[in-house]
Amino acid sequence: RIEVIDEPNVVVHLDVYHMNIEEQDLVFPVLKCGGLNKVGYVHIGASHRGPLGSGNIDFDSFFGALAKIGYRGIITFESFSSAIVDDNLTTSLAIWRNLWSDNKKLAIDARDYMIQKIQKAHEVHSCQ
């Protein structure tokens, strides 16, 4: 348990892709870590590593939880496609499909998606 360590340089890395697999929901872990003031950084990705919003992750709830705890740190988008990744890395990461091929468009769309979700979450939670 992170609160037992009680060191300022020990923080939690919230990774939505893995949380989607391992957690019952995406809100409780964020609120618990936020209550300890221990969220260090956040990685987000779609449930299938494709473009944001195209999978089955409830990003409204996730960004809502981040807004509730007042998280203002870095959020990194992570996605893989064998269309642009080096063959050795594709094999190492077991990337078996191409969900996108234009990395610049993917990055711009991800940034826009995150901005929209963050703004919406802050609007909703500032009214509560």
N, C-alpha and C positions, 0 to 999 in steps of 0.2 A: 504494500500500500504506500502510495506516494506521500501521504501526509506523515507517515512514520519517519521517512527520510528527512523531511523538513529542511531541504537545502534549496536556496534560491535558483540554482542553476539546473535543477531537476524539474523538468516540465513534461507535459503530456503532448504527444503528437497525435492529433485526431486525424484518422484516415478514413474517409467516408466509404471508399471501396471495400475496405476490410471490415469496417463497422457494419456495413450492410450484410455481410456474411455472418459475423460473429455476435452481434448484439440483437436484443429483442426489438429495439427501436433506436432511432438516431438522436432522440431528444434527451433521454435520461443521462447517458454518459457525458454529454456536453454540459448539462446543468450540474452534474456532480463535480466534474473537473473545474467548471467555472466557479462553483461555490468554494473551491479550495484555492482559487486564483492561480491555477496551474496549467492553463491551456497555453502552450508555447507556440504551436504552429498547426496549420490545418492543410491537409491534402484533400482534394475532392476529385471524383471521377465518376463516370456513369457506371451502372451495374455491369456493363459488358465492355468497359474501357473505351467506348465510342464517344460521340459528341454529347455534351451535357444536355440533359433534358430528354434524351432519346431512350433512356433505360427506364428502370422502375423505381428509382430512388426518390423519396419524398424530400426534395430540396427545400420546399417551403418550410417544412417543420425543422429541418436542420438549420437553415439560415435564421429562422425564428428563434431557435435555441441560442445561437451565437449572439443574436441581438439582445436576448434576455440577459445574458451574462456580460454584455458590454464588450465583447471581443472586437478589437480594432487592429489585430495583427495581420500578418500575411496569410493569404489563401492561395495555394498552388494547385493548378489543374494538372492532372496526370492522365495521359491516354497513350495507347500504343497501336500501331498499325504496321504490318510487315511491308506495306507499300513504301515506307520511307526509312525504316529502321535497318541498320546494317544486318546482313544475314547471320553473322555470329551472335549478335544480340537477340535477333528474332528467335534463334534456336534456344539460347539460354533462357529467355523469358517465356518460351513456349507460345509465341504469338502465332496463331494459326489462321487468322483471317484479316482482311483489310476492311476496316470500318470507315476509313477515310483515306484520302490521298493528298489533300492540299493542307499542309500543316499551317500555313499562314491563315487561311480561312478558318480552320479549326480553332486556332488561338484567338483570333478576333471574335469569333462567335462565342467562345468560352468566356472571354472577358466581358462581353456584352451581357451574356446570360447571368454571370455572377453579379455584375453591377445591378441588373434588374432585380434579382432575388434579394440582394443585400438592401437595396433601397426599399423594396416592398416590406421586408422584415422589419426594418426600422420604422417605417410608417405605421405598421400594424402595432408594434410594441410600444411606440411612443404614445399611442392613443389609449393604452390600457393602464 
